[in-house]
Amino acid sequence: MENIPEISRFYGIIIKMYFNEHNPPHFHIEYQDYEAVMNIETGEVIGSISRRALNLVYDWLDQHRDELLENWKRIEERKPLNKIKPLD
């Protein structure tokens, strides 16, 4: 099983999910020198990220929320994560 946490990448934004995480369901965002965590269900952000990148991540979240929640379920079941398409 691959444990590479990167599940998507677009416009220089890297989206990661890690095993051994805590609720609520969330993913990690890396962009340039910024790092943030986004709640999948509410879109709440902890950390710092540029407004431009954040808007792109919100668009991506809207397109892929179900897939992200499926990956969270896979984390809980200790199954490999699925890659998710970049922002359209």
SVG drawing of the C-alpha trace seen along z (x, -y; Angstrom):
<svg xmlns="http://www.w3.org/2000/svg" viewBox="-21 -37 28 39">
<polyline fill="none" stroke="black" stroke-width="0.4" points="0.0,0.0 1.3,-3.4 1.4,-6.0 2.0,-9.0 -0.4,-11.6 -0.8,-13.7 -4.2,-13.2 -4.4,-16.1 -2.4,-19.0 -3.5,-22.0 -2.2,-25.6 0.7,-24.9 -1.6,-23.9 -1.0,-20.5 -3.8,-18.7 -2.9,-15.9 -4.6,-13.6 -2.8,-11.6 -3.5,-8.4 -3.7,-8.5 -5.7,-11.7 -8.5,-13.0 -12.0,-14.1 -13.5,-16.2 -12.8,-15.0 -10.3,-17.4 -7.4,-17.7 -4.2,-19.7 -3.3,-22.4 0.2,-23.5 0.8,-26.5 4.1,-28.3 5.0,-29.1 1.4,-28.7 -0.1,-25.7 -3.7,-25.3 -6.2,-22.6 -9.7,-22.6 -12.8,-20.9 -14.4,-18.9 -17.9,-19.3 -17.9,-23.0 -15.1,-24.5 -13.6,-26.0 -9.9,-26.8 -7.2,-26.7 -3.9,-28.2 -2.8,-30.7 -3.3,-30.6 -3.6,-33.3 -7.1,-34.4 -6.6,-33.4 -5.5,-29.9 -8.2,-29.6 -10.9,-30.4 -9.5,-27.8 -9.5,-25.2 -13.2,-26.1 -14.1,-25.5 -12.3,-22.2 -13.9,-21.2 -17.4,-21.9 -16.5,-19.6 -15.1,-16.8 -16.6,-16.8 -18.1,-13.3 -14.7,-11.9 -13.0,-13.5 -15.4,-12.1 -14.9,-8.7 -11.2,-9.1 -11.8,-10.0 -13.7,-6.7 -10.8,-4.9 -8.4,-6.4 -10.6,-5.1 -10.6,-1.7 -6.8,-1.8 -7.3,-1.5 -5.2,-3.2 -6.4,-6.7 -7.8,-7.5 -6.3,-10.3 -8.8,-13.1 -8.8,-15.0 -7.5,-18.5 -9.7,-21.6 -11.5,-21.7"/>
</svg>
